[in-house]
Amino acid sequence: MAQPAILHLEHVTRQFSGTGTPAVHDVCLTLPQGDLLTLLGPSGCGKTTLLRMIAGFEPLQSGTITVAGRKVTAPGHWVPPEKRSIGMVFQDFALFPHLKLAENVAFGLQKLLKQPRQIRTRVAEVIELVGLQGLETRYPHELSGGQQQRVALARALAPRPALILFDEPFSNLDVHVRSYLRHEVRTILKTIGTSAIFVTHDQEEALSISDQLAVMRRGRIEQMGSPEEVYCHPRSRFVAEFVTQANFLPAQRKDDSWQTEVGCFGGDSTNLLPELAGEVMIPQEDLILEPDPNSPVVIRDRQFLGRERRYCLVMPSGQEIHARTQVGEVLAVGTRVQVSAVAHNLRVFPTEADYGAN
């Protein structure tokens, strides 16, 4: 049985004055209750603007926004942010430096809960939920970055909102803390069944934390689906490049395969017909390297990444491609290699003039 929608956007558009194109253009999406959605895309693609529109911080030119079955934004209708049942966690945590941890969490509950005892009980509940028991009397400057982020999460959870919005919540944390905390945040949200939307430009973060992933480009949603679906079955060259960071080889169709400068590859051509030329997408982890002194492909660089190695390969044309291999046999820089690929993940896309534009 399908979960009811906690959020529904219909043809939402926002254009800032003095700009030629909308920051957000004709966005439609539905988020089921309890799901975690990530808006992923390069800087300037409209993801933060869309998040602020949902929160009520930005107006829109057209479209409707519905939260928990209640229309909060529509032509001639606007519900203020504090009445939308939406929590917000900012990039810089936005804690009050003069308030202790428990006081920061309690901020905003006075209008929701009338009795001090109720407030104390709710504060204690969310502090325990985020694992900060015993730190209630500390000030923000006495906490680590990860602890401050937990305080911001506890404060957002305290009013029991229908939806929580996260604007690049882990970007100010070091790599180890970021990885650990995003797992913890997902676990907390799943435990209490609260829906959330994250904004990020970090592909690994988006893939690991999301139930649904929406890739944005130029104010539009280019593709939305599960992380596995978007990663394994990208619908456009832009999504394929931005999410998978795959290699793209210019190719000419030859019977049922695609001819490139490093050999022939089989591929899914259903999205390319009737073109006779395109680009074969090969994920870095699907490339297979075999030493071959007669091959024109040479290893220019090698990086050790712990569980795997990443090789930079130079092809005859001068184009560089990358391969990720499991830790095992080490290929030296300067080695000539024969390149092949796991066939099941190959895709072919039409050649475009500009992939980098967002």
Buried (B, 14 or more C-beta within 10 A) or exposed (E): EEEEBBBBBBEBBBBEEEEEEBBBBBBEBBBBBBBBBBBBBBEBBBBBBBBBBBBBEBEBEBBBBBBBEEBBBBEEEBBEBEEBBBBBBBBEBEBEEEBBBBBBBBBBBEEEBEEEEEBBEBBBBBBEBBEBEEBBEBBBEEBEBBBBBBBBBBBBBBBEBBBBBBBBBBBBBEEEBBBEBBEBBBEBBBEEEBBBBBBBBBBEBBBBBBBBBBBBBBBBBBBBBBBEBBBBBBBBBBBBBBBBEBBBBBBEBEEEBBBBBBBBBBBBBEEBEEEEBBBBBBBBBBBEBEEEEEBBBBBEEBEEEEEBBBBBBBBEEEBEBBBBBEEEEEBEEEBBBBBBBEEEBBBBBEBEEEBEEB
